[in-house]
Amino acid sequence: MKTTKSNMCEALEGLIEDGRKEGQFTALLNLIKSGVITLKQAADSLNMSEKSFKKQLSDYGYVI
């Protein structure tokens, strides 16, 4: 049986990981918008298709 402290640690770790992922997408989106990289390059850097990359951006509330 997990303790409350253990559950809280797992929840916090999940939030931190989600923040890291969103940060990656934010950084890549900024590079796309400034013309440094293409959408395809950004998606490739995360081993994703362009469609999946766009969907994830949309899920985070970003628009290309």
ZAVO-575901 format. One record per residue: residue number from 1; residue in one letter; chain; y, x, z of N, C-alpha, C in turn. Coordinates in Angstrom, 1 decimal, decimal comma, padded with zeros to 4 digits. Atoms other than C-alpha are relative to their C-alpha. Layout:
<site nr="NUM" rest="A" kette="A" n_py="Y" n_px="X" n_pz="Z" ca_py="Y" ca_px="X" ca_pz="Z" c_py="Y" c_px="X" c_pz="Z"/>
...
end
This chain:
<site nr="1" rest="M" kette="A" n_py="-001,2" n_px="000,8" n_pz="000,0" ca_py="000,0" ca_px="000,0" ca_pz="000,0" c_py="001,2" c_px="000,9" c_pz="000,0"/>
<site nr="2" rest="K" kette="A" n_py="-001,2" n_px="-000,7" n_pz="000,0" ca_py="003,4" ca_px="001,3" ca_pz="-000,9" c_py="001,0" c_px="-000,4" c_pz="001,0"/>
<site nr="3" rest="T" kette="A" n_py="-001,1" n_px="000,3" n_pz="-001,0" ca_py="006,2" ca_px="001,5" ca_pz="001,6" c_py="001,2" c_px="-000,4" c_pz="-000,8"/>
<site nr="4" rest="T" kette="A" n_py="-001,3" n_px="000,4" n_pz="000,6" ca_py="009,6" ca_px="000,1" ca_pz="001,0" c_py="000,8" c_px="001,2" c_pz="-000,5"/>
<site nr="5" rest="K" kette="A" n_py="-000,7" n_px="-001,2" n_pz="000,5" ca_py="011,0" ca_px="003,6" ca_pz="000,8" c_py="-000,6" c_px="000,5" c_pz="-001,3"/>
<site nr="6" rest="S" kette="A" n_py="000,7" n_px="-000,4" n_pz="001,3" ca_py="008,4" ca_px="004,5" ca_pz="-001,9" c_py="000,5" c_px="-000,9" c_pz="-001,2"/>
<site nr="7" rest="N" kette="A" n_py="-000,5" n_px="000,9" n_pz="001,1" ca_py="009,4" ca_px="001,4" ca_pz="-003,9" c_py="001,4" c_px="000,2" c_pz="-000,4"/>
<site nr="8" rest="M" kette="A" n_py="-001,4" n_px="-000,3" n_pz="000,2" ca_py="013,1" ca_px="002,2" ca_pz="-003,5" c_py="000,1" c_px="001,3" c_pz="-000,8"/>
<site nr="9" rest="C" kette="A" n_py="-000,1" n_px="-001,3" n_pz="000,8" ca_py="012,5" ca_px="005,8" ca_pz="-004,8" c_py="-000,4" c_px="-000,2" c_pz="-001,4"/>
<site nr="10" rest="E" kette="A" n_py="000,4" n_px="000,3" n_pz="001,4" ca_py="010,6" ca_px="004,5" ca_pz="-007,8" c_py="001,1" c_px="-000,8" c_pz="-000,8"/>
<site nr="11" rest="A" kette="A" n_py="-001,0" n_px="000,8" n_pz="000,7" ca_py="013,3" ca_px="002,0" ca_pz="-008,6" c_py="001,2" c_px="000,9" c_pz="-000,3"/>
<site nr="12" rest="L" kette="A" n_py="-001,1" n_px="-000,9" n_pz="000,3" ca_py="016,0" ca_px="004,7" ca_pz="-008,3" c_py="-000,3" c_px="001,0" c_pz="-001,1"/>
<site nr="13" rest="E" kette="A" n_py="000,4" n_px="-000,9" n_pz="001,1" ca_py="014,0" ca_px="007,1" ca_pz="-010,5" c_py="000,1" c_px="-000,8" c_pz="-001,4"/>
<site nr="14" rest="G" kette="A" n_py="-000,1" n_px="000,8" n_pz="001,2" ca_py="013,8" ca_px="004,3" ca_pz="-013,1" c_py="001,4" c_px="-000,2" c_pz="-000,5"/>
<site nr="15" rest="L" kette="A" n_py="-001,4" n_px="000,1" n_pz="000,3" ca_py="017,5" ca_px="003,7" ca_pz="-013,0" c_py="000,6" c_px="001,3" c_pz="-000,5"/>
<site nr="16" rest="I" kette="A" n_py="-000,4" n_px="-001,3" n_pz="000,5" ca_py="018,2" ca_px="007,4" ca_pz="-013,4" c_py="-000,4" c_px="000,3" c_pz="-001,4"/>
<site nr="17" rest="E" kette="A" n_py="000,6" n_px="-000,2" n_pz="001,3" ca_py="015,9" ca_px="007,6" ca_pz="-016,4" c_py="000,7" c_px="-000,9" c_pz="-001,0"/>
<site nr="18" rest="D" kette="A" n_py="-000,7" n_px="000,9" n_pz="000,9" ca_py="017,6" ca_px="004,6" ca_pz="-018,0" c_py="001,4" c_px="000,5" c_pz="-000,3"/>
<site nr="19" rest="G" kette="A" n_py="-001,4" n_px="-000,6" n_pz="000,2" ca_py="021,0" ca_px="006,2" ca_pz="-017,5" c_py="-000,1" c_px="001,2" c_pz="-000,9"/>
<site nr="20" rest="R" kette="A" n_py="000,1" n_px="-001,2" n_pz="000,9" ca_py="019,8" ca_px="009,4" ca_pz="-019,1" c_py="-000,2" c_px="-000,5" c_pz="-001,5"/>
<site nr="21" rest="K" kette="A" n_py="000,2" n_px="000,5" n_pz="001,3" ca_py="018,5" ca_px="007,5" ca_pz="-022,1" c_py="001,3" c_px="-000,6" c_pz="-000,6"/>
<site nr="22" rest="E" kette="A" n_py="-001,2" n_px="000,6" n_pz="000,5" ca_py="021,7" ca_px="005,5" ca_pz="-022,5" c_py="001,0" c_px="001,1" c_pz="-000,3"/>
<site nr="23" rest="G" kette="A" n_py="-000,9" n_px="-001,1" n_pz="000,2" ca_py="023,7" ca_px="008,7" ca_pz="-022,2" c_py="-000,3" c_px="000,7" c_pz="-001,3"/>
<site nr="24" rest="Q" kette="A" n_py="000,4" n_px="-000,6" n_pz="001,3" ca_py="021,7" ca_px="010,2" ca_pz="-025,1" c_py="000,5" c_px="-000,8" c_pz="-001,1"/>
<site nr="25" rest="F" kette="A" n_py="-000,4" n_px="000,9" n_pz="001,1" ca_py="022,4" ca_px="007,2" ca_pz="-027,2" c_py="001,5" c_px="000,0" c_pz="-000,2"/>
<site nr="26" rest="T" kette="A" n_py="-001,5" n_px="000,0" n_pz="000,0" ca_py="026,1" ca_px="007,2" ca_pz="-026,3" c_py="000,5" c_px="001,3" c_pz="-000,7"/>
<site nr="27" rest="A" kette="A" n_py="-000,4" n_px="-001,3" n_pz="000,6" ca_py="026,4" ca_px="010,9" ca_pz="-027,2" c_py="-000,3" c_px="000,0" c_pz="-001,5"/>
<site nr="28" rest="L" kette="A" n_py="000,3" n_px="000,1" n_pz="001,4" ca_py="024,6" ca_px="010,4" ca_pz="-030,5" c_py="000,9" c_px="-000,9" c_pz="-000,8"/>
<site nr="29" rest="L" kette="A" n_py="-000,9" n_px="000,9" n_pz="000,6" ca_py="026,7" ca_px="007,4" ca_pz="-031,3" c_py="001,4" c_px="000,6" c_pz="-000,3"/>
<site nr="30" rest="N" kette="A" n_py="-001,3" n_px="-000,7" n_pz="000,1" ca_py="029,9" ca_px="009,4" ca_pz="-030,7" c_py="-000,1" c_px="001,0" c_pz="-001,2"/>
<site nr="31" rest="L" kette="A" n_py="000,1" n_px="-001,0" n_pz="001,1" ca_py="028,6" ca_px="012,1" ca_pz="-033,1" c_py="-000,1" c_px="-000,7" c_pz="-001,3"/>
<site nr="32" rest="I" kette="A" n_py="000,0" n_px="000,8" n_pz="001,2" ca_py="027,8" ca_px="009,5" ca_pz="-035,7" c_py="001,4" c_px="-000,5" c_pz="-000,4"/>
<site nr="33" rest="K" kette="A" n_py="-001,3" n_px="000,5" n_pz="000,2" ca_py="031,2" ca_px="007,9" ca_pz="-035,4" c_py="001,0" c_px="001,1" c_pz="-000,4"/>
<site nr="34" rest="S" kette="A" n_py="-001,0" n_px="-001,1" n_pz="000,4" ca_py="033,0" ca_px="011,3" ca_pz="-035,7" c_py="-000,5" c_px="000,7" c_pz="-001,2"/>
<site nr="35" rest="G" kette="A" n_py="000,4" n_px="-000,6" n_pz="001,3" ca_py="031,0" ca_px="012,2" ca_pz="-038,8" c_py="-000,8" c_px="001,3" c_pz="000,1"/>
<site nr="36" rest="V" kette="A" n_py="000,7" n_px="-001,2" n_pz="-000,2" ca_py="029,2" ca_px="015,1" ca_pz="-037,3" c_py="-001,5" c_px="-000,1" c_pz="-000,4"/>
<site nr="37" rest="I" kette="A" n_py="001,4" n_px="000,2" n_pz="000,4" ca_py="025,7" ca_px="013,7" ca_pz="-037,8" c_py="-000,1" c_px="-001,4" c_pz="-000,7"/>
<site nr="38" rest="T" kette="A" n_py="000,3" n_px="001,4" n_pz="000,6" ca_py="024,2" ca_px="010,7" ca_pz="-039,7" c_py="-000,9" c_px="-000,8" c_pz="000,9"/>
<site nr="39" rest="L" kette="A" n_py="000,8" n_px="000,9" n_pz="-000,8" ca_py="022,4" ca_px="007,8" ca_pz="-038,3" c_py="-001,5" c_px="000,5" c_pz="-000,1"/>
<site nr="40" rest="K" kette="A" n_py="001,3" n_px="-000,5" n_pz="000,1" ca_py="019,2" ca_px="009,2" ca_pz="-039,7" c_py="-000,3" c_px="001,2" c_pz="000,8"/>
<site nr="41" rest="Q" kette="A" n_py="000,2" n_px="-001,2" n_pz="-000,8" ca_py="019,7" ca_px="012,5" ca_pz="-038,0" c_py="-000,1" c_px="-000,3" c_pz="001,5"/>
<site nr="42" rest="A" kette="A" n_py="000,0" n_px="000,4" n_pz="-001,4" ca_py="020,4" ca_px="010,8" ca_pz="-034,7" c_py="-001,4" c_px="-000,6" c_pz="000,3"/>
<site nr="43" rest="A" kette="A" n_py="001,3" n_px="000,6" n_pz="-000,2" ca_py="017,3" ca_px="008,7" ca_pz="-035,0" c_py="-001,1" c_px="001,0" c_pz="000,0"/>
<site nr="44" rest="D" kette="A" n_py="001,0" n_px="-001,1" n_pz="000,0" ca_py="015,2" ca_px="011,7" ca_pz="-036,0" c_py="000,0" c_px="000,8" c_pz="001,2"/>
<site nr="45" rest="S" kette="A" n_py="-000,1" n_px="-000,8" n_pz="-001,2" ca_py="016,4" ca_px="013,6" ca_pz="-033,0" c_py="-000,7" c_px="-000,6" c_pz="001,2"/>
<site nr="46" rest="L" kette="A" n_py="000,7" n_px="000,7" n_pz="-001,1" ca_py="014,8" ca_px="011,0" ca_pz="-030,8" c_py="-001,4" c_px="-000,5" c_pz="-000,4"/>
<site nr="47" rest="N" kette="A" n_py="001,3" n_px="000,4" n_pz="000,6" ca_py="011,7" ca_px="010,6" ca_pz="-033,0" c_py="-000,1" c_px="-001,5" c_pz="-000,1"/>
<site nr="48" rest="M" kette="A" n_py="000,0" n_px="001,5" n_pz="000,2" ca_py="012,7" ca_px="007,0" ca_pz="-033,8" c_py="000,4" c_px="-000,3" c_pz="-001,5"/>
<site nr="49" rest="S" kette="A" n_py="-000,5" n_px="000,4" n_pz="001,3" ca_py="013,2" ca_px="005,1" ca_pz="-037,0" c_py="001,5" c_px="-000,4" c_pz="000,1"/>
<site nr="50" rest="E" kette="A" n_py="-001,4" n_px="000,5" n_pz="000,0" ca_py="016,8" ca_px="004,1" ca_pz="-038,0" c_py="000,0" c_px="-001,4" c_pz="000,6"/>
<site nr="51" rest="K" kette="A" n_py="000,0" n_px="001,4" n_pz="-000,4" ca_py="015,9" ca_px="000,5" ca_pz="-037,4" c_py="-000,2" c_px="-000,1" c_pz="001,6"/>
<site nr="52" rest="S" kette="A" n_py="000,2" n_px="000,0" n_pz="-001,5" ca_py="014,6" ca_px="001,2" ca_pz="-033,8" c_py="001,2" c_px="000,6" c_pz="000,7"/>
<site nr="53" rest="F" kette="A" n_py="-001,2" n_px="-000,6" n_pz="-000,6" ca_py="017,6" ca_px="003,4" ca_pz="-033,1" c_py="001,1" c_px="-001,0" c_pz="000,1"/>
<site nr="54" rest="K" kette="A" n_py="-001,0" n_px="001,1" n_pz="000,1" ca_py="020,0" ca_px="000,6" ca_pz="-034,2" c_py="-000,3" c_px="-001,1" c_pz="001,1"/>
<site nr="55" rest="K" kette="A" n_py="000,3" n_px="001,0" n_pz="-000,9" ca_py="018,1" ca_px="-001,9" ca_pz="-032,1" c_py="000,2" c_px="000,5" c_pz="001,4"/>
<site nr="56" rest="Q" kette="A" n_py="-000,3" n_px="-000,5" n_pz="-001,3" ca_py="018,3" ca_px="000,3" ca_pz="-029,0" c_py="001,5" c_px="000,1" c_pz="000,3"/>
<site nr="57" rest="L" kette="A" n_py="-001,5" n_px="000,0" n_pz="-000,2" ca_py="022,0" ca_px="000,8" ca_pz="-029,5" c_py="000,5" c_px="-001,4" c_pz="000,3"/>
<site nr="58" rest="S" kette="A" n_py="-000,4" n_px="001,4" n_pz="-000,2" ca_py="022,4" ca_px="-003,0" ca_pz="-029,8" c_py="-000,4" c_px="-000,4" c_pz="001,4"/>
<site nr="59" rest="D" kette="A" n_py="000,5" n_px="000,4" n_pz="-001,3" ca_py="020,3" ca_px="-003,4" ca_pz="-026,6" c_py="001,0" c_px="000,5" c_pz="001,1"/>
<site nr="60" rest="Y" kette="A" n_py="-000,9" n_px="-000,6" n_pz="-001,0" ca_py="022,8" ca_px="-001,1" ca_pz="-024,8" c_py="001,4" c_px="-000,6" c_pz="-000,2"/>
<site nr="61" rest="G" kette="A" n_py="-001,3" n_px="000,6" n_pz="000,2" ca_py="025,7" ca_px="-003,1" ca_pz="-026,2" c_py="000,9" c_px="000,7" c_pz="-001,0"/>
<site nr="62" rest="Y" kette="A" n_py="-000,8" n_px="-000,8" n_pz="000,9" ca_py="026,9" ca_px="-000,6" ca_pz="-028,8" c_py="-000,2" c_px="-000,5" c_pz="-001,4"/>
<site nr="63" rest="V" kette="A" n_py="000,0" n_px="000,5" n_pz="001,4" ca_py="027,7" ca_px="-001,4" ca_pz="-032,5" c_py="000,4" c_px="001,2" c_pz="-000,9"/>
<site nr="64" rest="I" kette="A" n_py="-000,4" n_px="-001,0" n_pz="001,0" ca_py="027,7" ca_px="001,0" ca_pz="-035,4" c_py="000,8" c_px="-000,6" c_pz="-001,1"/>
end
